[in-house]
């Protein structure tokens, strides 16, 4: 009886508090309520705020400029006008149907895009992911968004080059365009038109097997304004892949376009030959700040040395390498294509390097010569640059002596070690001396145990600690060892990750 009375009393007390909160919020000026709504970034917090009072419901709706729609909204076509009237200032909209199933209801289709274009005139950013019911007709309606500046198409299987051409012609303000895993897209006429318009600052194309690296040569003058470019194939390539159809043998080969504003460049699973294909970008991008080269066939020290001469502002570099047959002075060698000469050139000339990733895939621990870099070369490189973030993956040549040298790197704040099999407790303990280390990630490293990791955690005031797939490290040993701790017993490893490339 007493318990029931107390529960009722507490409930009435909470209701009184809510009423007082509502009264106090209703007396705040509109400008302050708007500022409160702007500072809330989580969707759940915004939804809760809108339930406090009618004024906050209205203010929150006016301030909300971005929403993400997934499988839960059905029927989506009839719901869109209601959503647009609820949020009149929408400028960023994402439709994501990842893991969609038929029992989730109808997806957004081409007609739905037509409806959306009538009710969402302020749209600036549009993302369509895993939209199975949108075709070239739907892309035609995208041109109705007169203010559209960013379009991202991820796994939209029914669109083709015809639809992309209508976008290129109709969306005059487009500055960012992403195309991912759209298999029906083939011809590059749309690329040529986008280049002529010359408004793009970001161009990302991934996993579109119908688009060749040589198609981007038709982008022409569009390269002049481009700041971010990513081209990524999936799977393995052969040197017998088709070459540039405009190539003339025995002639000095120079592509006549400028990309002086390009700051971010990523090339994955392409074939580069000196002066031919997208490999030519490595000698053209003088403003380059971030470079990623992932499993590029034909890459050599010459290209990296060229980058070191041209790109004085380089701040991050990510090299993912796998062994291939290379011509060296000593003969034909099976190893990753780059040697310490590349590292020496980067250390000598790229004095602003702060973030480095060195990943070595499919290299046997029993044949360390399959990696072209040496431990001495990597250590000298790391100690010569102001590196703050470092990833070493598959570095089976890197042992406890390397860790000892690594522990003295002055600026290192974030370190990730993955599949570095030669590091033992002795090596991992050296990290206790690292002067600035605050973020540590250890993946699939089986050479050290709880003893080594806990000694590092006691010595360092870590912000974050990630342990995944390290068979001799337990959750009990790392609980509470950092402000943020993430632990998993398994991890897919390099072989699992590389299926995406």
N, C-alpha and C positions, 0 to 999 in steps of 0.2 A: 504493500500500500504506500509506504513511505517512498519506495523506489519509483513507483509510478508518478507520485506527486513531484518528486525531484526532476524527473524527465520532462514533465509538462512545464515546470518552471523554467528549465533550461531552454526548452523550445521557444517559450514566450519571450525569453531574454534575447535569443538570437533574432527573432522576428522584430523586436524593438530596435536592435542594432541595425538591421537591414533598413528599417524604416528611417532611422536617423541618417544612415549613409545616403539613402535616396534623397532625403530632404537636403542634406549638405551638398550633394552632387548637383541637384537641380538648381541650387543657388550660385553655382560657379558660372563665370562668364563663358560664352561660346569659345572664345579664343583659347582659354585654358583647357576646356574639354577637348578641343581639337588637338592641342599639344599632347595631352594624355594619350589620346588614341594613336597619335603618330609614334609615340615611344614604345608601344606594344607591338612586338614583331610576331609573336606566336598566334596562329589562327585560333587556338583554343582560348587564349586570353582575350582576343577581340570578341569572340562569340560570347564569352562570359560578361564582358563589359556591356554589350548591347542589351543584356537582360536586366540591367540594374534599373534603368528608367527609359521612358519614351524619348527623352532628350538625347540620352547617350545612344539609344538605338539609331536615332537619326544622324547624330554626329559621326558615329562609327561607320555607318553606311556611306556617308559622304567622304570619309577619309580613306576607306578601303579602296585601294587602286589595283590590287592583284588578287586573283583567286585561282585555285587549282581544282579541276573537275576530273573525277575518276569513275570507277565502275558503279559507285553508289547512287548516281543521279540518273533516274529513269522515270518517265520518258524524257530524254534530254532536250529534244526539240521544243516541246511545250514548256519546259522549265526555263529555257534560256531567256525569254522575254521577262519572266518574273525576276530572274537573277539580275538582269541588266537594269530593270527599274528599281530594284532594291539597292544596287550599287551603281549610281549614275556616272561615277568618275573612273570606271575601270579603264586602265591602260595596259595591264599585263594579264594575259589569260593563258592557262595551260590545260590542255586535255590530255590525260595520260591513262591509257587502258592496258597497262602492263598486267599480265596474268588475267586478262578478261576471259570470261566464259559465257556461253549463251544464256545461262540462267541469271546473269547479271542484268539482262535487259539490253535494249538497243544502244549501240554506240552513236556518237555524233556522226552524221553522214553529210554528204555534199549539200543537201537541202538545209541541214542544220546550220552550215556555214553561211548559207544565204540569209537565213533568219537572223543569225548573229550580226551580219553586216548591217542590218537595218536598225538594230537596237544598241549597238556598241560603237558609236562614231569616234570615240576618243582612243581606240585601241592602238597601242604603239608596239607591244611585244606579243607575239602569238607563237605558242609551241603546240605541236600536234605529235603525240607519241603513241605508237601502236594503234593508230586509227585505221582499222581495216575496211571501213566503209566510205572512205574519202578517195575520190578519183580526180582525174584532170578537170572535170566540171567543177568540183568543189574548189580546186585551186584557182579556177577562174573567178570565183566569188571573193577570194582573198584580195583581189585587186580593188575591191570596193572599200577596203579600209584605207582611207586617204592619208592617214597619219602613220601608217605602219612603217616601222624602222627595223624591226628584228623579226625574222621568221626562222623557226627551227622545226625541221621535219625529221622525225626519228621513227623508222620502221613504219612507213606508210606505203604498203606494198602495191597499191593500185595506181599510184601516180607514175607518170612517164615524163619524158623530155618535153612533150607537148604542153603539159600543165606548167612545167617550170618556165617554159618560154613565155607563157601568158603572165606569170609572176614577174619575170625579168622586164617585160614590156610595160606592165601596168603599175608596179610598185616603184615609183620614182624616188622615194625617200629611203629605200632600203639601205641600211648601213651594216647589218649583220645577217648572215645567211648560213645556216647549218643544215647539212643533208647527211643522214646516217642510215645505212642499211636499207636503201631503196633500190631494189634489184632491177626494176623496169626502166630506170633512167639510163640512157645510153648516149645519144648524140650530145655534142657540146655547143650546139647553137645558142642555148640559153646562157652558157658561160661567156660566149663571145658578145652577146648583147649586154650582159651585166658589166663586162669590161668596158664597153663603149659608153655606158651610162656613167661609170666611174665613181659611184657613190659608196661602194662597199669598203668598210674598214676591217671587217672580220669575215673570213671565208673558211668553213670547216666542212670537209667531205670525208666520210669514213665508210668503209665496207660496201661501197657501190661498185660492184664488179664490172659494170658497163662503162665506167669512167676511167680512162687511162691518164697517167701522169702527163702525157703529151697533149691531152685536151686542154690543160691549163695554159699552154702556150698561146692559146687563142684568147686568153683573158686580156692580152694586149696592154693598153694604157690603164686598165683597171688596177694593175700592179702598183701604180704610182701612189695611190692613196691607201692601199691595204696595209694594215698594221698587224693583223693576226692571220696566219695561214696554217691549216692542218690538213694533210692528206695522208690517209691511212688505209692500206689494204689489209685483207685478212688472209692468213694461210701462208704457204711457202711459195717462193718464186724460183724461176729458172733463168739462167742467163740467156736462154733461147726465147724468152718472151719477146713479143714484137717490139721493134725499135721505132724511134721517131721516123714517121714516113717522109719527113722533109730532109732527113739527114743525107749529106753527100760525102762519101768516103774521100779521104786524102785531101780534105779542105779544112782550113781553120774554121772552127765552128763557134759562133757567138750568137746568142739569142739577143735580139735587139729590144729589150724592155728594161725599165728602171723600177726598182723596188726599194728606194732609199728610205721609206718610212716604215718598213717591216721590222717589228720589234719582237714578235713571237712566232717561231717557226717550228713545226713538228712534221717530220717525214717518217713514215712507218711502212716497212715491207715494200720498198720500191727498189728498182735497179738503177744505180747511178754509174755513169761512165763519164770520164772527164769531158766537160763542155757539152754534154748531151743530157737532156731530160731535166728534172727538177734539181738534180745535183748542182746545176749552175747557180742556184740561189745562194749557195754557200760562199760564193765570191762576190755577190751583189748586195748583200744586206748589211750595209755599214752601220745601221742604227740598231742592229740586233741586240736584244737583251736576254731572251730566253730561247734556248735551242734544245730540241729533242730529236735524236736520231735513233730509231728503233729498228733493229734488224735490217739495215740497209745493205743490200747486196752490191758489192763493188766499192764500198767505202774504203778509204786508205788514209794513211797519215797525211798525204798531200792535201786532202780536203780540210782536215782539222787544222793544219798549219796555215792554210789560207784563211780560215775563220779567225785564227789568232791574230793574223796581220790586219784583217779588215774590221773586226768587231771589238773595239776597245771598250765598249760599254757592256759587254757580256756579263750578266749577273747569275745566270743559272744554265747548267748544261746537264742533259740526261742522255747517257749512252747505254743502249741495250744491245749487246753483241752476242753472236754465236759463232762457233768455229766453222771456217770454210777453208778451202785450199787457196793459199796465197803465195805469190812469187816473192821470194826473199833472196838476198845475196847468197845465202847458203843453199838455195834450191827451193823446191816446192814444199811448203809447210802447211800442216793442218792446224789452224789456230784462229782465234778471233782476229779481225783484220787490223786493229790498231796496236801500236807499240808505245813504249815510253817516250818516243819522239813526239807523239801528239801531246802527251802530258807536259813535257818540257816546254813546248811551244805555248800551251795555254798558261802555264805558270809564269812564263817570262813576260807575256804581253797582255793577258786578260787579268789585270790586277784587281778588278772589281767582282770577281767570281765569289758568290756567297752560297750558292746551292748546287750540289753535285750529286748525281746518281750514276753509279757504275754497276751495271747488271750483266752477268755472264750466264747465258743459258746453254744447257746441253753440254757442259764441260765436265769431264770426268775428274774426280778427285785423285784418281790414280795416274792421271796424265796432266800434271800442272802446266806442261808446255802448251796445252791447248788454249791457254790464255796469253795473249800477246803482251800484257802488262806484267811487270814484276812488282813484288811487294816494295822494294826500294823505290821504284818509280812512282808508285801510288803515294807512298809516305812523303816523299819529297814534294810531290804536287800538292798534297793536302796542307803541308806545313808552309808552303810558299804563297798560298792564297788566303784571303780572309774568310774562310768557309765557315758558315753558321749552320748549314743543314747538309748532312751527308747520308747517303744510302749506299751500302755495299751489299750486293746480292749475288749469290753464287760465287763469291770470291774464295775459292778453295785454296788459293795460294797465301791467303792472309791469315797469319797465326798469332801467337802470343806476343812475339816481338813487334809485330805490326800494331797490336793493341797498345803496347807500351809507348810507341811513338805517337799513336793517336791520342793518348791521354794528355799529351802536352800541347795539343792544338789550342791556340789561345782563344779563338772566338766560337768554338763549336758549342752550339746550344741543343741541336736536335740530331740524334744518331739513330739510324735504322740498320740492323744487321739481319740478313736473311740468308739461310742456307750457307753460312760460313762455318764449315765443318771442322776447321783446324783450330778454332778458338776454345780454350779450356777454362777452368776456373781461374788459373793463373792469369790468363789474358783478360778475362772479364773484370777481374778485381782492379786492374789498372784504371778502369773508368772512375773509380772512387777519387782519383787525383784530378780528373778533368775539371778545369777551373770554372767553366760556364755551363756545363751540361745540365739541362733541366727536362728534356724530353728523350725518352729511351724506348725504342721498339726492338724486340727480339723475336724473330720468326724462324721456325724450323731449324734451330741451332741446337744440336744434341750433345755438344762437347762440354757444357758446363752444367752445374747443378744449383740447387737452392742456396748452397753455401756461398757460391760466387755472386749470385744476383743479390742476395740479401745484404752482403757486405757493401755493394755499390749503393743500395737503397739507404742504408744507414748513414753513409758518408755524404750522399747528395740529397739536397732538398728538391726532389723531382716534382715537376708539375704533372707529368703524365708518364705512365709505364704501361706498355702493351706487350703481352706475352702470348704468342700463338704458336702452337705446334712444337714447343720445346719439351721433349719427352722427359727430361730430368728436372724440370722446374714445376712446382706444384702451386696451386692457388693459395694454399695456406701460407706459403712462404712469402707471397707478395701482397696479400691483403693489407690495405692501409699503408702500403709502401710509398704511395704518391697521392697527390690530390685527386688524380683520376687514374684508376687502374682498370685495364681491360684484359681479361684472361680467357683463352680458348685452348682446349687440349689439341685440336687439330687445325690444319691449315693446308690449302690446296697445293702450295709450293709453286715453283716457277712453271712446271709443266701444266698445272691447272690454270695459271694466270695467262699463259701464252696462247691459250685457245682463242683469246680475244684478238690476237694479232695475226 
